[in-house]
Amino acid sequence: MTILLLRYAEIGLKSEPVRKRFEKQLKDNIVSMLMKDGVEAFVTKKGARIYVEAADPDAAIRSVRKVFGVASISVVETCSSDMEDICRTAAAYSRGRLSEGQTFAVDARREGSHPYTSIDVAREAGSAIFLENEHLGIKVKLTNPDVKFFIEVRDNMAYLFQDFVMCHAGLPIGTQGKVIADVDDDRGLVSAWLVMKRGCRVMFRGSGDFEALKNYDPEMRLCDEKSAKYALAYVQGRDIAGLEGFDASGYDLPVFFPTVAMSDEEVSEMADGIRAGF
């Protein structure tokens, strides 16, 4: 089984009660997405990180990166927080990841109570990596190295990785209420997607690409008379020209136009990305 380490972004800026609620919603959304995509995985949360343990990491990454609120993903190697274990694992992890004459650095961070600092981790693990690959003529370079290794020590565990898979970030769907989205064209599609990224649960209305949006929210439903009662706003795809003569008095809720400042070319490009999963 492979472990994926998931990070969020702006959720960390919230107050503790709000952050915990958002974290729970994010974890629930990750589980729902994995189930919808048929990916077998075990999801846990500890501190400011969420961990996904999966037999098929590629499938898990493809699924999880569609979840709004996830900022980045890394495939990690794990070990205990014991310094000797970290150094031993770092040395083994570095094998085959450095070429002759390359430079490298270790970026370490730590959360919890430990008998060492983050700088200690970077220094000791870096020394272990250097000794393991000394025959290649490698050198340490702290600024713009050829290869960078990352180590996160969290309580009694340490996580080693090299790469980041960047995701959509934003806020977890379901944290910001429900809206009715009128989707009849690409501009409506992009408008709905953008408010989903801000945590809104979209109730779909129109003849547009329902399946493309549902790919980012397995719980998305078509709007009906019963569900419309819970809406907090309407979302429409209009540009500046489309706002001429718009009469807000015909609506019983606020109306938002997320793509009003976007050109047709920008909307078309983004709509293609949404359909293709970026």
N, C-alpha and C positions, 0 to 999 in steps of 0.2 A: 504493500500500500504506500502511496505517495502522499505527502502532506503539503497542502497549499496554505500559505500564510496570506490572509486578506487584510488590507488596511482601508480605513475610511478617512475622510478629510474633514469637512466642516462640521460633522457630527461632534467632533472633539471640542468644538467651541461652545457647545451648549452647556447649560447648567447641569449639575449631576442628575436630578430627577428627569429632565428632558432627555439628556444623553442616554440614560438607561432605557427609556421608552423607545428611543430611536434605534438603539442597538438591538433591542428585542425584535422590533419590526424588521430591521435589516436581516437578522438571522432567520426569521420566519420567511421572508421573501426569498432568501437564498435556498432554503429547503424547498419551497414551492417551485422555484425555477428548476432545481435539480430533479425533482419528481416529474415535472412536466416534460423535461427532456429525457427522462428515463435513465438518468445517471445515478448509479449506486454510490452513495457517499455518506460519511458521518460528519456532522457539523457541530463544532463546539465553539464557545466563546470564553476567552480568558483575558481579563484586563481590557486593553484597547485593541485587541486583535481577535479575529475570527479565523478558525482553522477548519479546513475541509480535507478529510482523509478519503482518498479515492483510489480505486485500482486503475482507472483510466484518467490520468491527470489532464490529458489534452481535451477530452470530452468535458471534464469538470471545468476547465478554464473557459472553454467556449460557452458553457452554460452560465457560469457565475459572472462573467464579464458583462452580461446583459443586465445585471441587477443594478439599478440605480442606488447610489450610496457607497458602492465599492469603488475605491479610488485606484487601487493597484493590487496585483497578485504576484507572489513569488513562490516558486517551487523550492522547498527547503530540505536540508539535511538537519537532523536533530541529534542532540546529545544532552547530557546533564550539564548543570551550571558549574560543575567542578572545573577549575582552570586546566588541570592536566587533561581532562576529557575533551575540553574545548580545543586545546592545542593538538591533541592526537587526531580529532575529527577534522580540524582545519587542514592538517598536513595531508590526510587521506583525500579530503575533498579537492585539494589543489592539484592532485595528480592528473596529468593530461589536460589541464586547463591553462597551463603556461607554456609558451614556446621559447625557443632559445633566444636569449638576449632581451627578453621583454622586461618591462618594469611593472611593479604591482604595488598595491596598498591595501590596507585593511581598515574598513570603516566599522567601528563597533559602538553599540549603544546598550544601555542596561536599564532595567526597571526592577526594583525590589531591593532587598538587603543582601549584600554580598561582601566578602572580605577583600574586594578589589574594585578598581574603578574601570570605567570604559576605556581609558587610556591604557591601563594595564592589559586589558583584553586585546586591544589592537596591537600592542607591543609584543606580548607573548605569543599570540597566534601568528602574527607576522613573522616572528623569529622561527616558529615551527614550519611555516610555509617556505621560508627562505632555505632552511636546512634541508627540507624535503626535495627542493628543486635546485639546489646549489650547483649541480652538475650542468645546468642549462645556462649558467652565467647570468641569471636574473638579478635585478637590482630593485631596491625599494625606492619608490618615488611617490611622495604624498600628494603632489599636484599633477593632475592629468596623467595618471599612470595608464599603461596599456591595458591592464586588468585590475579590476577592483573586486575585493571580496567583502561581503557584508556579514556582520554577526550581530544578532539581537539576543541578549540574555534577559530572560523574563522569569523571575522567581527561580524555580529549580530546573529550568530548561534553557537550552541555547539553540538558536536557529541560524544556520549558515546558508547563504545563497549568493547568487551573482546577478540575476536578472529581475527586472520589473516588467510585468505585463500591465500597461496602463488601461484603465477602464473609464467609465463615464462619470464617476463620482456623483455629485449631486446629493439629494436626500432620498431616503427610502420611500417608495410608494406606499401610501396609506398613512403618512404622518401629517399631511396637510389638507385633509378633507377631500370631498368629491366635487368634480366639475363636469359639466356637459360640454363635450367637444363636437362641434360641427365639422365633419371631415368629408369633403366632396372632391378635393383635389390635393395636389402636393403641398400647397401652402397650409391647408387645414391639417394635413398629416404631420407636418413639421411642428405646427403650433401645438398640437396635442402631445407630441413627443417631448417638447420642451417643458410643458407644465408637468408631465409625468416625471421628468428629471428633477423637478423641484418638489417632488413628494406627493403630488396630487393623484388621486384615483380617478381615472377618466371613465365617464360613461359615454359610450360612442354613439354618435348620431350622424347619419348621412350615408352616402353611397361610396365612400372612399375605401382605402385599403385597411380593413379591420384586422386582417390576419397579421399584417406587418407590425401593427401596434401591439397586438396581443402577444407577439413574440417577446415583448419586454414586460408584460404583465399577464401571467396566466389567469389571473382573476378578473380580467377586464370583461365587462358585460355591455350589451347593447342597452341604450337608454329606453326605458318605458315609463309610462305614467306613474307607476308606483315608485321606481327608483329616482325619478326626477325630483321628488319631494325632498330628497336629501342633498341636492346640489347646492353649492355655495356660490357658483359663478358659471358663466358661459365662456367658452374659448372658441374663437373664430380665426380663420386664416385670411387676413386682409392686409393689403399694402397701403401706402399713403393715399393713393388714388381711390382705393376702395372705401376709405373713411369719409369721402365727400358725400354729404347728404345722409350719413348714418344717423338714425334717430334712436337714441338710447332709451327714450320714454316707452318704447315698445317691449322692453325687457323688465322683468321683475327682479333680476339679480344683476350684479356687476358683469361687464363684458370685457374680456382681455384679448389683446391681439399681439401675441408674442413675436410674430414675424413682420411687424409693421415697418421695421427699419431694414429689412433684408431685401436684396434684389431678387429678381426671378431666377437668376443664375445660381445664387447662393442657396435659395430654397430648393431648386432642382437637384443640386449636388448633394445637399443634406438629405433629401428624400431618398435618393439612390442609396446613400450610405445606410439609412435606417432600414430599407428593404434588404440590403445585403448584409446587415449586421456589422457594418463598419469593418 
